[in-house]
Amino acid sequence: MNLAYFLSILVFSPLLGILVLSFLPKTQESLIKTVGFLATIPALVLSLIAYFQYRAGASLDQLNEKVSWIQFGDSSQLGNLFSIDYELGLDGFSLIMIVLTAVLSTLAAIASIHIKKEWKGYFMLFLLLEVGMLGVFAAENLILFFIFFEITLIPTFFLIGKWGYFEKENAAYSFLIYNGLGSAVLLIVIMVLFARTGTANIDALMAAMNSDNPQLVAPISENMKMGLLIALLIAFGVKLPIFPLHSWMVRVHVQAPPSIVMLHAGVLLKIGAFGLIRFGMGIFPEQFQSLAVWLAVLGVVNLLYGAFLAFVQTDFKMVLAYSSISHMGIVLIGLGALNEAGIQGAIFQVVSHGLIAALLFFLVGVFYERVQTSNIQNLGGLAKGMPITAGFLLAGAMASLGLPGMSGFVSEFMAFLGLFKEMPILAAVGTIGIIMTAVYLLRAVLGITYGKAHRDFAGITDLKKFEYVPVLVLVGLIVLIGVYPSVLSEPLTSTLETIMLGIGG
């Protein structure tokens, strides 16, 4: 754990794969696939080392990195004001997100075997996307966070637009426009905070915003704080997404290749939740409390809206897209509860949905590869030709609807427990969404597996050897969290204590 630049090596390790790929001829497809996969392994190994060392009692502070980077103005007169350092660090929450990102990146690299063309360009963009995702969760100042945040947009745009399905260009531009506008709003917030406080360091901003006598370059009124928090909610609400800023996400989930949707649903959407918790709740705790009721209301709206629209869909990709909107409502419900149970439930939901969504979209990719459709009716009777795939599909659906013993149950139980403590009527309304989740998932999955067959599945192969790896790993993690939640709750202890102290809990 005393390794110098441990986090920098972790975050930028995929660049080594990009470097190797740049020297490989496009015709060596087998070698390109191997290098693309192997380039995700160092980040996975290093993240697991950090996780198990932390569980063993080591301090994450040992991993902090800080190097002077950019200085505005005369440092002799301004001191540390208006300086931007290269700062990386971890707390319990960001460590879990780093591990989630590394695991899903490796599994998505395996799922990329179904990509049909231009492997070299695909994997170079794929690995650049992984660098951006890892950097977002390791950044310790807002400027560096924003840079990594923007890095994720560029490769995602091209990965959707070039390797997606029939309406891939529309989905890619929709992604870019919505997320670009969200980024613009986020940049405004960061610049206002930097100009008023003279720092972009996250811990320094938290201390300044929560101090009775803050040392600021220029005053920040209570109205300005509220305005900045609302702007953050919009910026990260696009990413999460929060209704009505969600339409772009549905297009991406349907049109992007399954390997990229695994990362998009599993990690990229979670940047929105991460930002709300780390920056919204951390930097503006008092203002966040003022908006807690509205967040809970938005969460229930997301939950019900996504559930009812998922119920009427005839395409399984659309069902999963609206299911993601619905499940992100549980994150908002937990945050709106503003107590330890609710916030812990929200964080659990971030991780749980990341794993479950990745599993379901991988399976969608598997049977789309076989039969070239994701229409529920056309997939009827799939269990006859692909019984093992059908079994795992049912397992993923059970996890998503919150079956006890799986991760979805733990996250939903804690989030609603938190909301029932504070707003029981609103929580009771929200439970309708939980019921609807079971209805639309069972309707879709049973329609696919045991519905009336409209095609002959006799010659279709079930899961191949390499396809078992993502499925077994994801199902294993889902069950592990469901049976032994301490794998998440113990690393989150210090993070939750800091959050609750900030909001006066």
N, C-alpha and C positions, 0 to 999 in steps of 0.2 A: 504493500500500500504506500510505501515511501518512494515509489518510482516517480522520477521527475517527469512532468508533463503527461501524466497518466491520462487525464481527461482529453487533452489535445490529441494524443495518439488514438484514443477511443473514437473521438468525433471524426477525425480526418482519416482514419484507417481505410475507408472505402476509396479514397483518392488513389491509393496504391493500385487498386484494381483498375481504375480508369487509366492510370499510366501504362499498365501492362497491356490493357485492351487497345490502347492507341497504337501500339506497335504490331498488333496482330492483323493479318490479312482478313478481309471480310469473309473469305471462302472457308476459313477454318471454323465452321460452326460449332463442332463438338468442343474444341478447345476454348472458344469464346464462352460457351455455356458453363464450362467448368470454372474458368477464371471468374466469371460473373458471380457464380455461387460462392466460390472460395473467398472472394473479396468481402463477403458479408460476415465471415466467421470471426475475424479478429475482434470486431466490435461486440459480437455476441459473447465471446470468451471473456473479454475485459469487463463487460457489464455484469456478467455472472460472478466474476471474481470480486468486483466491488460490492455486489449484493451480499454474497456469503460472508465476506469480511465484515461488512456492516452488521449482519445478523450475529456474527461472532463477538461483537463488541467494539470493533474499530470505529474511530471517528471519521466521518466524511470530510471534516475540515482538512484532513491531511491531503485531500485531493484538490483543494482550492489552488487556482493559478491566477496570478495577476502580473501583468507586464504593461508598463507605460506604453501608450499607443498614440493618442492624438491630444494635443494641447491647444486650446484656443486662447489667444491673448498672452500677456506677459506672466509667466508662472511665478516670477519673483513678487509680483503685486497681488495676483489672484490666488496664490497657493494651489490647492487642489481643485479650486472651482473651475468649471468649464473644461475639465480634462476627461477624456474617454479612455479607459484602460481596457486591455484585452483580459477579460475576467471570465473564468469558468469555475463552476462549483456545483455541488449537489446537496439537496436535503432528501428526506425520506420519499417525498412525493416525486420529485424529479428523478430520483434513482429508479423508482418503479417504472416511470414512463420511459426512461432510457432502456431498461430491460425489455419492456414491452415492444419498443421500437426495434431493438436488435433481434428479438425472437421473430417478430412478424416479417422483418426484412429478409431474414434467412429463409423462412417458409415461403414468402412470396417469390424469392429467387427460384425456389424449387417449382413453384406453380408457373413460373415464366416459361417452363418447357413447352407450354401450349402456344406461345407466340410463334408466328409463322414466318416472319420476315425481318431482315436487317437486325440481326442479333447484336452486332457490335454497337450500333447507335442506341439500341434499346438499353443494353446493360450499362453503358456509360451514363445515360440519363438516370437510370434506376439507382446507380450508386451515388450520383450527385444528389438525388432526392434523399437518400439515406443520410448523407452528410448534413443536409439541411434539417432533417427531423431530429437527429441526435443533437445538433447544435442548439436548436430551439430550447430543449429541455436542460441543457448544460449552461446556457448563457447566464451570467450574473449581472449584466446591465442591460438596460432597455435598448440601447443602440445595437449591441451585438445580437440581442434577441431579434430585433427587427431585420437585421441583415440575414440571419439564418432563416427567418420566417419568409423573406422574399426569395431566398434560394430554393425553397420548396415549391414555389409557384411556377418557376420556369420549367423545370423538367416535367412536372405534373401536366402542364399545358401540352407539351409535345408528346408525352406518353399517351395522353388521352386522344389527342388530335391525329396522331399517326398510326397508333396500334389499336384503336378502338373499333367499334362496330359501325353500323350504317350511318348514323347521324353523329359521328364522332367530332366533326368540326364544330357543329353547333354546341355540343356539350363542352368542348374545349374552350370556345370563346365565352360561353356562359360562365364557366368556371373562372376564367381570367377576369372578366368584367366585374363580377360580384366580389371576388376575392381581392381584385385590384382596388376597388372602391373601399372595401374594408381595410386594406393596408393603408390607404391614404388617410382615413380617419384615425387609424392607430398612430401613424407618423405625426399627425397634428398633436395628438395627446402627448407623445413622447417629446416633441419639440417644446411644447408649452411647459412641461415639467422640467425639462433641461434648462430652459431659459429662466425659469422662476427659482429653481433650486441650485443650479450650477453643477448638478451631478446627474448621472444616469444610472448609478449603482442602485440596485433594487433594495438592498438592506438600508442604505443611506436614505432612500426615498421613503421607505416605510417608517424609519425613525423620525424623519422630518415631518411627515404628514401626521404622525401620532403624538408629536411633542406639543406641550402646552406653550412653549416658547421656542419655536423653530428658528434656526438661523438660515434665513432665506435671502436670496439676491433681491427678490421682489415679492410682495405679499400675495398670497393666494386666498381669496375670499371663500366663504362656505358655498356660495352660489357657483363659483368657478370650480370648486372641487366636485360639486354635484354634476355640473356640465361635463367635466372630464370623465367622471364615472359613467355617465350615460353614453358618452362617445365610445368609451371602452366596451360597454355592453353592445353597442351597434357593431363595432369592429370585430369583436369575438363572437357576437351573435350570428354574423354572417357565416363564420367558420363552423359553428357548432352543429347545425344551424338552428336558430330560433324562428318560429313562425312570425311574420310572413317572409322571412329572408331565406327561404329554403328551396325555391324552385330549381336553382342551379344544381343542387346536390342530387336531386332525383335524376336529372339528365346524366350526370357523371356516373352514378351507380348503375345505370342501365347501359350506357354506351362505352364506358371504359373497359379495358381488358380485365378479367377477374383478378389477376395478380396485382394490378394497380388498385383495384377497388378494395382488395384486402388491406393495403396500406392506407388508402383514403378513408375507409370506414373505421379501420383499426387504430390509426394513428393521427392522420391529418385533421379529422373532425375533432379529435380530443385536444388539439392545440387550443381550440376555442374554450373548452372547459378549463384547461390548464391556465390560460390567461385570465379567465374570470376569477379563479381561485387565488392564483399567485399575485396578480396585479390589482384586480378589482377589489377583492376582499382584503388583500394585504396592504395596499397603499391607501385605500379609502374605506376603512372599516366602518366609520360612523355613517357615511353616506350610503354604504352598502346595506346597513341595517334599515335605513329609511326606505330602501327599495325592495326589502325582503319580501313583503306581501305581493308586490307586483311580479317579482321573479317566480314566486310560487304559483301565481295565477297563470303566468306564461308557461310554466312547466306543465300545469294541468291541461292548458290549451294544446300544447305540443303533443302531450300524451294522447289526448282524445282525438285530435285532428289526424295525427298519423295513424292511429289505430283504425278509425272509421274508413279512411281512404285506403289503407292496406286491405281492408275486408272486401272492397269492391273490385280489386285488381284481378286481371286474368293472366298477367305475366308475373312469374315468380320473382324476377328482378325488381319489378315495381313493388311487389309486396315487401321485399327486404328493404327497398329504399325508404318507403313510408314507415316501415318498422323502425328504421334508424332514427327518423324524426321523432317517432313516438318514444323511443327509449332515451333519447337525449332530453326529453321532458322530465324524466326521472332525475337526471342530473340537476336540472333547475329546481325541481321540487326539494331535493336534498339541500341545495344551497339556500333556497328560500326559507327553509325551516330554521336555519341559523343556529343550530345546536349541534353538539358533538355527533349524535347519532345520524342526523341528516347530512352533515358535511362528510362524515365517513362513508355513508351510503352513496353519496354523489361520486366520491373518488373511487369507491369499489365499482360503481356502475361504469365509470370511464374505462377501467381495466377490463371488467367483465364483458361489456359490449364489444370492446376491441377484439377480444378473443373469439366471441361467439359470431360476430359479423364476419371475421376473417374465415372462420370455419364454413359458414353457410355460403359465402361467395366463392370459396374454393370449390365446394361441392357443385355449385351452379356452373362453374367453369368446367368441371369434370363431365357433367352430363350434356352441357352445351357442345363440348368437343365431340361427343358421340353422336348426338341427334340433331344438332344445329338449331335448337329451339329452347326457349325457357317458358313457353306458354304452358300453363298448368294443364289445360285440357289435352294438349298434344303429348304431354309427358305421362298421361294416365297409364297406369300399369307398369311403371318403371321398375317396381320391385321384382317383376318376373325376370327381367334381363339383368338388373344390377341390384341384387338383394343387399349386398354389403354397403353400397353407396346409399341405398334407401334407408338402411338401418342407422347409418351415421347422420343422415339428413334428419331423421326423426329425433336423434339424440341432440342435435343442434337446436331443433325447434323446442324440445323440452327445456333446454337450458335457457333459451330466449324467453319462454313464457314464465320462467321462474320456478321450475321444479325443484323442490328441496333436495339438497345434496349436490346442487350445481351452483356455479357462481352467480347466476342471475337471481336466484332466490335471496342470497345474502344481501346483494346490493339493493334490491327492491324492498326487502323487509326493513333494512335500516333507514332508507330514504323515507319510506312512508311512516315508520315509527317516529322519526324526527318531525314530520309534518303533522301527524296526529297529536303530538304533544303541544304544538303551537296553534294549528289551524285545523281542528278536527272536521269541520264541515267541508272545507276545501279538499281535505284528504279523502273524505268519504266520496266526494264527486270523482276524484282521481282514480279511485278503485275500479270505476267503470272501465277505464282504459286497461287495467290489468286483466279484467274479464275478457275484454275485446281482443287483447293480445292472444289469449288462449284460443279464442274463436277463429281469428284469421289465420293463425299459424297452423292449427290443426286442420282447418279447411283446406289450406293450400298444400300442406305436406301429405295429408291423406289422399287428396285429389291426385297428387303426383304419383304416390307409391301404389295405391290400391284403387285408383279411379278406373273408369272404363278405358280400356286400351284402344288407341286409335292407330297404332302402328305395331309392327312385329319387332320385338326386342331380342329375338332369338340369337342373332349374330353379334350382339353388342357385348363388348368386354366390360367387366366390372373394374374396380380399382386396380391400377397397375402398382408394381412394387414401390416405385418412387413416390406415388401418390399417397401411399399409406403414411409416409413420414409427417406431412403437415396435419393430416387428419388425426393421427394418434397423439401427436404432440399437443394440438389444440384441445382435443377432448380430455387429455390427461390434465392439462392446466386448468380447464374449466371445472373438472371434478375436484382437483386438488384445492382450489380456492373455495369451492362449495363445502367440502368436508373439513378443511383446515384453514379457515380464514386468516389465521395468524400470520400466514406467509405475506399478507398485505398489511394487516393491522399493526403488527409490531414495527415495521419500518416507518409507518405513518404516525406513530405516537408523538414524536417531537414536533412534527409538522402540525398536527392537530392542536397540540398545546399552544404553539405559537399563534395559530389562527384564533383559537378561543380566547387567548389573552388579548389579542388585538381587538376583538369585538366585545370584550368585557364579559366573556362567558366563564 
